[in-house]
């Protein structure tokens, strides 16, 4: 931002002017732990271990959600085509669940992490002065309540589009401090786990709602790769987008939530125009001399979702953290933007994949259904909550997702205490624990 004041409404220092302002910044030089598939076993041997039928192999989403964690089975599956178009690799991790990266969902809320989120965001952006990057300043200038007011327009836009108020507030405010969460996820630091889970879950669930609609949004979205609010600012891994790994795959898992735009004001002949908000709510669209990334949408399939979460009927959408982006093609000569302008910058077209596992709230719902079900075997509809919520296909003997099993254990323990320690015949009903 270019504001001169440091108040909650300032575009210079606070989290309270526009979500677009948090694209600038400096990053900590932390380590990046990459998963290795060197110990991977073959997919066939894992099939034997789990006793899957040939019918199960036609539905990889059930297998993905089948409790495979950070073991050889998981590495083998995800490194050998568990996601369409993703070949094996010793250098990139493919769709590793948040539970492996940050641990289980903590008992604290994202609101309890807010002060530290803002402090870290200020440090990442170079505001290391004591009178800025400390809890006292945040409590006086950048509280959640301050930002509900400052982001009022963005929040109301989501509410008008049918979002619940609490979810709209969480989405807008957490988007503003996305750099803090991205740094923590990149370094496998669970300090902002509650916030990362909250933002990932709500974006995932809203995306599924949109994709189940009669006319799911499929518009392409764009953003500058470098420069103000560019992808590389929020996550340096984007700088390696065009670099193939040993298998030839080009892409990345983004540690940051990613936004895209299709507003006509975002495009000029010289390049993508980043939206800048200055003091007194002055908005300008400034050209960035950078390659442009296009997020090309596709219908949902058994591997997950491939379209952005749209923020109402407006021109903006987003993808949650820990989302896979695969480079599908490069247009060297430039491209025609949605407003008809021919942009003379390279276009890097990517396809996203996310929502391939249960969110925490979905796992809780499935756990309740399983515990109250009188069926000896469960259906794909239960496991299929991950994608469709209403898949009517049977899949006898499929192991429950590990996150569901953990919720079942908690619920069962509570129920046993209330009922005097009654036992449940979990193994007989096909429920597998940790």
Wavefront OBJ file of the C-alpha trace (Angstrom):
o trace
v 0.000 0.000 0.000
v 1.005 3.627 -0.207
v -0.871 5.167 2.702
v 0.906 7.414 5.155
v -0.925 6.698 8.393
v -0.777 3.624 10.581
v -4.367 3.378 11.750
v -6.768 0.503 11.286
v -8.040 2.076 8.095
v -4.603 2.632 6.662
v -3.410 0.806 3.593
v 0.153 1.077 4.852
v 0.239 -0.961 8.016
v -3.072 -2.309 9.189
v -5.108 -5.293 8.222
v -8.001 -2.979 7.746
v -8.199 -1.243 4.381
v -8.530 -3.793 1.628
v -7.732 -7.464 1.303
v -5.829 -6.520 -1.831
v -3.256 -4.617 0.211
v -1.613 -7.699 1.636
v 0.097 -8.770 -1.529
v 3.251 -6.800 -0.765
v 5.840 -7.935 1.704
v 9.065 -9.626 2.584
v 9.263 -13.275 3.516
v 11.093 -15.044 6.290
v 13.837 -17.267 5.018
v 12.441 -20.448 6.523
v 13.062 -23.992 5.566
v 10.695 -25.708 3.173
v 10.133 -29.337 4.028
v 9.305 -31.267 0.895
v 7.896 -34.750 1.018
v 9.928 -37.496 -0.568
v 8.367 -40.418 -2.327
v 11.624 -42.334 -2.377
v 10.200 -44.865 0.076
v 7.018 -45.307 -1.898
v 5.673 -48.763 -2.416
v 3.874 -49.759 -5.562
v 0.193 -49.005 -5.964
v -0.520 -52.673 -6.640
v 0.948 -53.829 -3.357
v -1.093 -51.235 -1.511
v -4.226 -52.453 -3.242
v -3.506 -55.885 -1.846
v -3.010 -54.530 1.645
v -6.369 -52.807 1.660
v -8.236 -55.544 -0.126
v -9.823 -53.165 -2.643
v -11.961 -54.613 -5.382
v -11.653 -53.652 -9.015
v -14.816 -51.590 -8.601
v -13.126 -49.520 -5.903
v -10.250 -48.637 -8.228
v -12.668 -46.835 -10.516
v -13.443 -44.401 -7.694
v -10.111 -42.981 -6.498
v -11.751 -40.369 -4.287
v -12.801 -43.127 -1.887
v -9.224 -44.382 -1.787
v -7.828 -40.898 -1.265
v -10.111 -40.426 1.745
v -9.464 -43.923 3.055
v -7.220 -42.981 5.924
v -3.927 -43.048 4.012
v -1.584 -40.825 5.948
v 2.128 -40.070 5.784
v 3.104 -43.672 5.111
v 4.341 -45.537 2.060
v 0.819 -46.162 0.816
v -0.010 -42.476 0.756
v 3.262 -41.484 -0.900
v 2.867 -44.206 -3.503
v -0.704 -43.271 -4.323
v -0.250 -39.510 -4.482
v 3.116 -39.770 -6.263
v 1.863 -42.165 -8.950
v -1.112 -40.458 -10.471
v -3.488 -40.162 -7.516
v -4.372 -36.806 -9.023
v -5.041 -36.580 -12.733
v -2.027 -35.304 -14.608
v 0.365 -35.528 -11.669
v 3.199 -37.978 -12.307
v 5.499 -39.259 -9.595
v 8.149 -36.948 -8.227
v 10.909 -36.965 -5.634
v 10.858 -33.172 -5.413
v 7.218 -32.139 -5.086
v 4.555 -33.202 -2.675
v 1.106 -33.821 -4.095
v -1.972 -33.032 -2.077
v -0.811 -33.799 1.411
v -3.621 -33.244 3.956
v -3.398 -30.382 6.415
v -3.357 -32.892 9.263
v 0.084 -34.020 8.110
v 1.377 -30.507 7.615
v 0.005 -28.755 10.708
v -1.338 -31.502 12.942
v -4.956 -31.947 13.956
v -7.345 -29.018 14.292
v -6.522 -27.253 17.581
v -9.134 -26.385 20.179
v -8.491 -22.648 19.823
v -10.300 -20.503 17.235
v -8.954 -18.311 14.447
v -10.092 -15.289 16.454
v -7.646 -16.259 19.198
v -4.818 -16.238 16.653
v -5.753 -12.862 15.185
v -3.336 -10.616 17.066
v -0.329 -12.745 16.187
v -1.519 -13.044 12.577
v -1.466 -9.257 12.241
v 1.877 -8.896 14.018
v 3.514 -11.438 11.731
v 1.931 -9.836 8.674
v 3.490 -6.506 9.671
v 6.882 -8.147 10.139
v 6.649 -9.903 6.783
v 5.914 -6.588 5.126
v 8.890 -4.906 6.742
v 7.158 -3.016 9.543
v 9.431 -4.141 12.363
v 9.223 -0.935 14.385
v 8.258 -1.569 17.984
v 5.327 0.830 17.848
v 3.747 -1.193 15.016
v 4.488 -4.895 15.314
v 3.299 -5.569 18.847
v 0.121 -6.724 20.526
v -0.615 -3.377 22.177
v -0.732 -1.612 18.815
v -2.896 -4.359 17.316
v -5.342 -4.191 20.236
v -5.685 -0.450 19.697
v -5.753 -0.320 15.897
v -6.314 -3.671 14.217
v -8.755 -5.762 16.203
v -11.324 -7.985 14.531
v -14.006 -5.409 15.287
v -11.956 -2.655 13.638
v -11.619 -4.741 10.529
v -15.273 -5.723 10.370
v -15.916 -2.026 9.840
v -13.031 -1.434 7.452
v -13.932 -4.479 5.367
v -17.651 -3.850 5.636
v -18.211 -3.575 1.887
v -16.430 -6.843 1.090
v -18.239 -8.660 3.910
v -21.643 -7.397 2.791
v -20.910 -8.538 -0.751
v -20.498 -12.117 0.442
v -23.540 -11.949 2.711
v -25.636 -10.676 -0.200
v -24.405 -13.664 -2.212
v -25.800 -16.040 0.406
v -22.810 -16.541 2.685
v -23.456 -16.809 6.413
v -22.244 -13.696 8.236
v -19.704 -15.554 10.360
v -18.201 -17.256 7.316
v -18.098 -14.019 5.330
v -16.246 -12.257 8.142
v -13.751 -15.098 8.514
v -13.070 -15.275 4.775
v -12.473 -11.559 4.274
v -10.392 -11.000 7.394
v -8.238 -14.106 7.047
v -7.612 -13.293 3.401
v -6.107 -10.011 4.584
v -3.456 -11.806 6.653
v -2.818 -14.638 4.218
v 0.945 -14.073 4.163
v 1.199 -15.002 7.837
v -0.651 -18.274 7.316
v 1.374 -19.035 4.186
v 4.668 -18.604 6.044
v 3.500 -20.943 8.806
v 2.225 -23.585 6.390
v 5.425 -23.405 4.342
v 7.513 -24.073 7.468
v 5.041 -26.604 8.937
v 4.517 -24.288 11.897
v 1.138 -24.956 13.604
v 0.965 -21.515 15.221
v -1.842 -20.462 12.836
v -3.401 -23.890 12.353
v -6.862 -22.809 13.531
v -6.930 -19.977 10.990
v -5.614 -22.139 8.159
v -8.191 -24.835 8.848
v -10.971 -22.246 9.117
v -10.154 -20.555 5.806
v -9.538 -23.828 3.975
v -12.743 -25.423 5.238
v -15.041 -22.508 4.496
v -13.644 -21.963 0.994
v -13.869 -25.680 0.263
v -17.452 -25.953 1.469
v -18.550 -22.823 -0.405
v -16.891 -24.177 -3.548
v -18.855 -27.405 -3.297
v -22.096 -25.478 -2.871
v -21.361 -23.459 -5.987
v -20.422 -26.525 -8.028
v -23.677 -28.264 -7.082
v -25.714 -25.354 -8.430
v -27.575 -25.531 -11.743
v -25.001 -23.307 -13.422
v -21.688 -23.613 -11.570
v -19.260 -20.728 -12.157
v -16.594 -21.625 -14.695
v -15.178 -18.260 -15.722
v -11.405 -17.933 -16.099
v -9.666 -15.696 -13.576
v -6.346 -13.875 -13.837
v -3.604 -12.435 -11.646
v -0.077 -11.098 -12.136
v 2.754 -13.483 -11.308
v 5.158 -10.801 -10.052
v 4.815 -7.252 -8.824
v 2.253 -5.666 -6.524
v -0.034 -8.304 -4.979
v 1.449 -10.903 -7.318
v 1.482 -14.618 -6.640
v 5.203 -14.715 -5.923
v 4.781 -12.177 -3.128
v 2.410 -14.393 -1.153
v 4.255 -17.633 -1.951
v 7.759 -17.643 -3.501
v 7.118 -21.163 -4.841
v 5.270 -19.563 -7.768
v 8.635 -18.428 -9.126
v 9.279 -22.094 -10.019
v 5.980 -22.614 -11.843
v 7.643 -23.253 -15.217
v 10.459 -25.412 -13.876
v 9.721 -29.123 -14.445
v 10.570 -31.712 -11.837
v 12.332 -34.989 -12.623
v 9.156 -36.454 -14.118
v 8.341 -33.392 -16.221
v 5.495 -32.116 -14.056
v 5.253 -28.327 -13.868
v 3.266 -26.893 -11.005
v 3.163 -26.419 -7.266
v 1.168 -26.701 -4.079
v 0.409 -23.139 -2.977
v 0.886 -22.425 0.712
v -1.159 -19.241 0.406
v -4.783 -18.687 -0.428
v -4.844 -17.571 -4.064
v -7.118 -14.995 -5.642
v -8.029 -14.351 -9.247
v -9.769 -11.475 -11.021
v -11.784 -10.863 -14.174
v -12.679 -7.196 -13.689
v -12.275 -5.251 -16.974
v -10.260 -2.654 -15.059
v -7.593 -5.293 -14.382
v -6.442 -5.388 -18.004
v -4.518 -3.062 -20.296
v -2.321 -3.637 -23.324
v 0.760 -3.358 -21.127
v -0.269 -6.005 -18.617
v -2.406 -6.943 -15.642
v -3.447 -3.972 -13.510
v -3.267 -4.576 -9.756
v -5.865 -2.863 -7.611
v -4.263 -0.430 -5.170
v -6.182 1.265 -2.355
v -4.699 4.466 -0.969
v -5.703 6.757 1.886
v -9.250 8.121 1.805
v -10.300 4.944 -0.066
v -8.747 6.157 -3.313
v -8.572 3.151 -5.662
v -6.244 2.896 -8.647
v -5.448 0.071 -11.070
v -1.720 0.025 -11.744
v -0.042 -1.929 -14.559
v 2.388 -4.672 -13.518
v 5.146 -5.637 -15.944
v 4.762 -9.344 -15.340
v 3.610 -12.620 -16.813
v -0.085 -13.195 -16.174
v -1.459 -16.409 -14.672
v -4.856 -17.643 -15.874
v -6.854 -20.023 -13.677
v -8.802 -22.197 -16.082
v -11.832 -23.856 -14.508
v -13.176 -27.360 -15.100
v -16.105 -29.388 -13.700
v -15.631 -31.330 -10.481
v -14.560 -34.952 -10.826
v -13.501 -37.832 -8.621
v -10.207 -36.085 -7.888
v -11.780 -32.931 -6.470
v -12.772 -29.429 -7.535
v -11.101 -27.431 -10.290
v -12.969 -24.096 -10.207
v -12.461 -21.056 -8.008
v -14.752 -20.077 -5.162
v -16.503 -17.008 -6.545
v -17.169 -14.076 -4.234
v -20.770 -13.463 -5.206
v -21.586 -12.290 -8.706
v -18.508 -10.090 -8.834
v -15.308 -10.610 -10.816
v -13.255 -12.096 -7.995
v -12.651 -15.636 -6.798
v -10.185 -17.617 -4.722
v -8.611 -21.012 -4.133
v -7.887 -22.314 -0.615
v -4.419 -22.898 0.831
v -2.748 -26.230 0.076
v -4.217 -26.253 -3.435
v -2.469 -27.959 -6.351
v -1.833 -25.871 -9.474
v -0.630 -27.566 -12.647
v 0.763 -25.553 -15.554
v -1.114 -26.753 -18.631
v 0.173 -24.403 -21.334
v 2.045 -21.164 -21.996
v 0.853 -18.522 -24.478
v 3.971 -16.610 -25.467
v 2.445 -13.994 -27.761
v -0.065 -12.521 -25.301
v -3.805 -12.990 -24.935
v -7.192 -11.364 -25.300
v -8.590 -10.316 -21.924
v -12.283 -10.549 -20.919
v -12.690 -6.846 -21.741
v -11.484 -7.403 -25.321
v -8.073 -5.810 -24.784
v -5.097 -7.724 -26.167
v -2.599 -7.956 -23.300
v 1.015 -8.078 -24.476
v 2.334 -10.279 -21.704
v 2.954 -14.015 -21.536
v 0.002 -16.035 -20.262
v 0.599 -19.031 -17.990
v -2.519 -21.207 -17.863
v -2.959 -23.393 -14.783
v -5.546 -25.842 -13.525
v -6.335 -26.183 -9.823
v -7.231 -29.261 -7.800
v -8.541 -29.074 -4.248
v -11.352 -30.349 -1.991
v -10.109 -33.920 -2.301
v -10.528 -34.690 1.394
v -13.150 -34.115 4.071
v -13.200 -30.810 5.899
v -13.336 -30.983 9.678
v -17.036 -30.138 9.839
v -17.835 -32.716 7.149
v -15.889 -35.345 9.055
v -17.983 -34.582 12.119
v -21.220 -34.959 10.159
v -20.139 -38.252 8.610
v -19.072 -39.526 12.025
v -22.529 -38.808 13.423
v -24.182 -40.569 10.481
v -21.950 -43.607 10.904
v -22.635 -43.866 14.628
v -26.400 -43.645 14.157
v -26.545 -45.943 11.135
v -27.997 -49.442 11.559
v -26.384 -50.694 8.370
v -23.617 -53.244 8.740
v -21.865 -51.773 5.729
v -21.477 -48.175 4.648
v -22.005 -46.626 1.270
v -19.989 -44.436 -0.996
v -22.421 -41.685 -0.127
v -20.709 -41.417 3.255
v -17.188 -41.320 1.904
v -18.460 -39.309 -1.071
v -19.364 -36.431 1.230
v -15.944 -35.175 0.201
v -17.260 -34.331 -3.250
v -20.937 -34.807 -3.945
v -22.752 -35.414 -0.629
v -25.417 -37.437 -2.444
v -23.536 -40.164 -4.359
v -25.889 -43.202 -4.209
v -23.322 -45.905 -5.010
v -22.530 -48.714 -2.572
v -18.958 -49.509 -1.615
v -18.927 -52.301 0.967
v -15.870 -52.519 3.130
v -14.257 -49.182 2.267
v -12.257 -47.986 5.242
v -13.439 -44.728 6.753
v -11.289 -41.612 6.408
v -8.923 -41.210 9.318
v -10.450 -37.858 10.264
v -13.874 -39.517 10.506
v -12.475 -42.323 12.640
v -11.021 -39.800 15.055
v -14.318 -37.972 15.390
v -16.070 -41.302 15.946
v -13.636 -42.110 18.735
v -14.378 -38.808 20.461
v -18.148 -39.112 20.043
v -18.174 -42.747 21.122
v -16.132 -41.977 24.223
v -18.562 -39.226 25.186
v -21.566 -41.462 24.529
v -20.088 -44.290 26.585
v -19.643 -41.979 29.540
v -23.268 -40.848 29.319
v -24.611 -44.392 28.922
v -22.465 -45.959 31.620
v -19.710 -47.298 29.457
v -21.689 -49.214 26.839
v -19.550 -50.659 24.074
v -19.956 -50.312 20.338
v -19.082 -53.116 17.985
v -17.076 -50.901 15.665
v -15.008 -53.514 13.881
v -18.089 -55.591 13.123
v -19.659 -52.596 11.428
v -16.558 -51.845 9.394
v -15.433 -48.814 11.390
v -11.658 -48.642 11.609
v -9.871 -46.487 14.154
v -6.501 -44.783 13.924
l 1 2 3 4 5 6 7 8 9 10 11 12 13 14 15 16 17 18 19 20 21 22 23 24 25 26 27 28 29 30 31 32 33 34 35 36 37 38 39 40 41 42 43 44 45 46 47 48 49 50 51 52 53 54 55 56 57 58 59 60 61 62 63 64 65 66 67 68 69 70 71 72 73 74 75 76 77 78 79 80 81 82 83 84 85 86 87 88 89 90 91 92 93 94 95 96 97 98 99 100 101 102 103 104 105 106 107 108 109 110 111 112 113 114 115 116 117 118 119 120 121 122 123 124 125 126 127 128 129 130 131 132 133 134 135 136 137 138 139 140 141 142 143 144 145 146 147 148 149 150 151 152 153 154 155 156 157 158 159 160 161 162 163 164 165 166 167 168 169 170 171 172 173 174 175 176 177 178 179 180 181 182 183 184 185 186 187 188 189 190 191 192 193 194 195 196 197 198 199 200 201 202 203 204 205 206 207 208 209 210 211 212 213 214 215 216 217 218 219 220 221 222 223 224 225 226 227 228 229 230 231 232 233 234 235 236 237 238 239 240 241 242 243 244 245 246 247 248 249 250 251 252 253 254 255 256 257 258 259 260 261 262 263 264 265 266 267 268 269 270 271 272 273 274 275 276 277 278 279 280 281 282 283 284 285 286 287 288 289 290 291 292 293 294 295 296 297 298 299 300 301 302 303 304 305 306 307 308 309 310 311 312 313 314 315 316 317 318 319 320 321 322 323 324 325 326 327 328 329 330 331 332 333 334 335 336 337 338 339 340 341 342 343 344 345 346 347 348 349 350 351 352 353 354 355 356 357 358 359 360 361 362 363 364 365 366 367 368 369 370 371 372 373 374 375 376 377 378 379 380 381 382 383 384 385 386 387 388 389 390 391 392 393 394 395 396 397 398 399 400 401 402 403 404 405 406 407 408 409 410 411 412 413 414 415 416 417 418 419 420 421 422 423 424 425 426 427 428 429 430 431 432 433 434
